[in-house]
Amino acid sequence: MAWRELLLVSCLSAAVLLCSVEQKIFMQESDASNFLKKRSKRSPKSQEEVNAENRQKLWVDELRKEYHEEQRNEYENFVEEQNDEQEERSREAIEQWREWHYDGLYPPYLYNRHHI
């Protein structure tokens, strides 16, 4: 018997809820018929459709711009690291050459070299 009362109460509460929310859930008949109609291909787009397409295009362009900017930054960082490594190798090679060829005079120019 208790389950019947519980079922009756739940059904009644659902009916009351549905009646109170009915105005918010369902749209007017004229709006519903216009909502399901398809626009023919030759008819002009509504301003809402144009605005929605433009917003989507702008969003896609922004995503593309961010992607390319990120790729460019990664490439610039890579090139900078490569150049730094190359400069370090060149500097080390020059320092080794200078140490090997140092003649004890400062500045070690060619005219300071002692020719025999």
Summary of the structure (lengths in Angstrom):
residues: 116
radius of gyration: 40.0
end to end distance: 125.7
largest distance: 125.7
contacts: 187
relative contact order: 0.03
helix: 78%
strand: 0%
